[in-house]
């Protein structure tokens, strides 16, 4: 049973990374197509979308619901620290995916946009 639970954790951990990466890359590149169709600067739009989509990529990767918050609550009030650690690792995985996507977009666009 524990190895089955561990396999589910590893699967979810990897999926969190790639979901976040996909949301960021997909959103920025599809937004770039829209900017091309409307006559806006494509690479600048892609770079701006990349920086503004990071939080949404993370939210999408961890589920976008209140389940992670419930897991934190259960970990704190029921003394199940294992759930807290899992949720923190899922969030870190999603952060890594979003950061990787943003880095790829930065390399691709070579744009510097001060925030």
N, C-alpha and C positions, 0 to 999 in steps of 0.2 A: 504494500500500500504506500509506503514512504517513497519508494523508487518511482511509483506512478505519479505521485504528487510532485516529486522533483522534476520528472520529465515534463509535466504540465507547466511548472515554473520556468524551466529553461525555454520551452516553446513560447510562452507568453513574453519572456524577457527579450528574445530575439524578434518576435513580432512587434513589440513596442518600438524597438529601434527602427525597423524598416517601415512601419506605418508612419512614424514621425518623419522619416526621410522622404517617403513618397508624398506625403501631404505637402511638405515644404517645396520639393522639386516640382511636383505636378501643379500646385497652385501658382507658383512663380512663373513657370514656363507657359502655362495656359493663359495667365494674365498677360504675359508678354505677347502672345498671339492677339489678344484683345487690344493691346496698345498699338500693335502694328496695324490692325484693321481700322483703328480710329485716328491714326496719324500721329501718335505720341512717340516719344523716344523709347525704343524697345528695351535696350539694355538698362537704362536708368529705371524704368518701371519694374523690370525683373528684380533688380537689386533692392528697390524699395519694398516690393512685395515680399521678398525673402526675409527682410528684417521685421516686417509687420506680421508675417504668418507664423513666426516661431512659436508663440504661445499657443496658437490654435493647433499647430502640429502636435504639440505636447499633450494638449487636452484630448485631441482625437486619439492619440496613441494609448493613453491610459484609460480610455473608455468614454470620456465625456459625460459621465454620470456622477452620482454621489457615492458610488460604491467604494472608490478609494478613500473617501472621507469616512465612510462607515468602517472600513478596515482599520483606519487610524484610531477611531473611537473604540473599536473592539480591542485593539492592541493596548490602548492606554487604560481603559476602565476594566477590562477583563484580564489584564495581565498577559496578553498574548503578544509578546514582543516579536515573535516570528512573523506575524502579519505586518507589523510596522516596518520591519526590515525588508520584507518582500515589496511592499508598496514604495519604499524609498528606492529600492533597486529598479523597479519598473519606471519610476519617474526619472531616475538617472539614465536609464536606457533610452527613454524618449528624448531627454535632453541631448544625449549623444547623437541620436539620429537627426534632430533638428540642427545641431551644430555642424554635423557633417554636411547636411544639405546646404546650409548657409555658406560654408566654406567652399563647396563646389560651385555655388552660384557666384561667389566672390571671385573665384578663379576664372570662371567662364566670362563674367561681365567686365572684370577689371575696373569696376566703378568704385569710387570712394564717395560715399554720401554721409556727411556728418549728421548725427542724430540730434 
